[in-house]
Amino acid sequence: QEEFIVLMLNNKNHIIGEATAFKGTLDASIVHPREIFKTAVKNSASKIILVHNHPSGDSKPSDEDKRITEELIKAGEVVGIKVLDHIIIGNGSYWSYVEKS
């Protein structure tokens, strides 16, 4: 089952909270910026890191993963919460938006 987690950080990049934003089906989750940033605002986060898993084991991002990452970065700019990275966990591997961009 796919899970989408938000790590919330303060100004000094210390993790101040973690929340599971969504749990999806075996191969999908529905991520909406409103839910991601609602949790971050509630916790007074200044930055977030997005993390989700791919139950298939392949950490390569889908087109939808890339689209939602861009959408969340833009939404973060509007609300003043920086998206530091989006990490996808696979079976023994990971993909980082920052490292691959």
Backbone hydrogen bonds, N-H to C=O, Kabsch-Sander energy under -0.5 kcal/mol:
donor,donor_aa,acceptor,acceptor_aa,energy
2,E,25,T,-2.2
4,F,22,F,-2.7
5,I,3,E,-0.5
5,I,51,V,-3.8
6,V,19,A,-3.0
7,L,5,I,-0.5
7,L,49,I,-3.0
8,M,6,V,-0.5
8,M,17,G,-3.0
9,L,47,K,-2.8
10,N,14,H,-1.9
13,N,10,N,-1.8
16,I,8,M,-3.1
17,G,8,M,-1.2
19,A,6,V,-2.0
21,A,4,F,-2.3
21,A,19,A,-0.9
22,F,4,F,-1.4
24,G,2,E,-3.6
25,T,28,A,-2.1
31,V,29,S,-0.7
35,E,32,H,-0.8
36,I,32,H,-1.7
37,F,33,P,-2.8
38,K,34,R,-1.7
39,T,35,E,-1.3
40,A,36,I,-1.3
41,V,37,F,-2.8
42,K,38,K,-2.2
43,N,39,T,-1.4
44,S,41,V,-1.7
45,A,40,A,-2.6
46,S,9,L,-2.4
47,K,9,L,-1.5
48,I,82,K,-2.6
49,I,7,L,-2.2
50,L,85,D,-2.8
51,V,5,I,-2.6
52,H,87,I,-2.3
53,N,3,E,-1.3
54,H,89,I,-2.4
57,G,54,H,-2.4
59,S,57,G,-0.7
66,K,62,S,-2.1
67,R,63,D,-2.3
68,I,64,E,-2.8
69,T,65,D,-2.0
70,E,66,K,-2.1
71,E,67,R,-2.3
72,L,68,I,-2.6
73,I,69,T,-2.3
74,K,70,E,-2.2
75,A,71,E,-2.3
76,G,72,L,-2.4
77,E,73,I,-1.7
78,V,74,K,-1.6
79,V,75,A,-2.0
80,G,76,G,-1.3
81,I,76,G,-2.3
82,K,46,S,-1.9
82,K,80,G,-0.5
84,L,48,I,-3.0
84,L,82,K,-0.8
85,D,48,I,-0.7
87,I,50,L,-3.2
88,I,95,W,-2.8
89,I,52,H,-2.7
89,I,87,I,-0.5
90,G,93,S,-3.2
91,N,57,G,-2.4
92,G,90,G,-1.3
95,W,88,I,-2.1
97,Y,86,H,-2.1
100,K,96,S,-2.1
101,S,97,Y,-1.2
